[in-house]
């Protein structure tokens, strides 16, 4: 069974709608897919309606913005109750913070480049979580950079003078929210230095104590040299090994199913979650 548990749609920073994602997954020979848009569950219902026609099972999830002592990171939350009060509060606060942060970044960029907030808004689907990729798309449209990747390498990187931080929960707290809502948490792409600083080994200890379920090891952004160490740490701490594409559709090189997670891991994940996997 081919299982790709980390993907995105137009409800955050992907290029495919939730319905398109399900069709694309079926065409790519994926048996089960995880929809994990940034800080929103807005795509769940539409994707769920595509399960039957696509023949692809759906794991409902969300990629949560978090921090560890000033280092930004992402936690994947799976099969939790979306109406949980802590989750709802996080979604509201982060969505507001993301909009304010994006506007501030555009203000800074507009001093040097032909870009306005209206330009960025054209790339944001109504109700979607706002992120840097939407700014990147506006920069591409304006001819400032050739593609999203170039925008993130230069103008939108964390060390850029145009970068602005946004609100995020402490990672251990986010894990506790996910568990409290009946879900399970997985640390996304933890060894990806081009995204941000890598957390120290003791962070994994803290996350495991907070109830972390797994680590996303097989991911194209993780350093190849770090994967054996991550695997050894997962074994030592009793954490499950995940692999995924982090698919965003056109605009990123990530391809559906380029990394996958074993069926045994997903079965262990679902044993004590609030929600179930939706099967065709």
Order of alpha helices (4+ residues) and beta strands (2+ residues): beta-alpha-beta-alpha-alpha-beta-beta-alpha-alpha-alpha-alpha-beta-alpha-beta-alpha-beta-alpha-beta-alpha
